[in-house]
Amino acid sequence: MQIGELVLKHGLFLAPMEGYTDYAMRAVCRKEGAEVVVTEMISAKAVCFGDKKTASLARITKEEQPCALQIFGSDPAYMAEAAKRIYEGLGDSEKPAIIDINMGCPMPKIANSGDGCGLMRTPELAGEIVKAVTKAVDVPVTVKCRLGWDKGNINVLDFTKRMEDSGAALLTIHGRTRSMLYSGVADWDMITKVKAQLSIPVLANGDIVSGESA
């Protein structure tokens, strides 16, 4: 798998999870074989407004590299500025190898505000965000999303094609809709359909809980 200049033998990523994938967990998972780890999601607006607690979430050490830094938000200008500030504010060994945009968080306080999976309801805006962030940094920009908002609004095929056309270097698909949250079973078959229509790498996410399922 190749993402920009980053070449991976297996394409094994540690999935980001709020409150869990902090520095300690990322370091352990890199040691145990994860080829790329991802930070907890970071609010673009909080970065732009100088929130100190948020800035600490962007801490990346040499031992964790390659590490993707995940941001969320729904304003292209804030998203681009946050990515640029974080990237340029870190030393060379601390710079993220990837900027990942969260368009998959299903939690009401995030998605109902138009952030996270809420962006799947506004694909044109989502595309503008990818374009803006891509222009702001010199590393690959990737996107994580879901299948759609709910069972009646599964738009992942059109959405992911737009993300690729907007400049995304890789897509991570959680095989559930927003309304499912973390219930039910992830639809890996739909992820296969996404991969079949794209030329960029695709990561499968959801219900990967063992070496066998990975």
Salt bridges, closest charged atoms under 4 A:
GLU64 OE1 - ARG26 NE 2.43
GLU81 OE2 - ARG85 NE 2.94
GLU128 OE2 - LYS131 NZ 3.66
GLU164 OE1 - LYS161 NZ 3.73
ASP165 OD1 - LYS161 NZ 2.95
ASP207 OD1 - ARG176 NH2 2.63
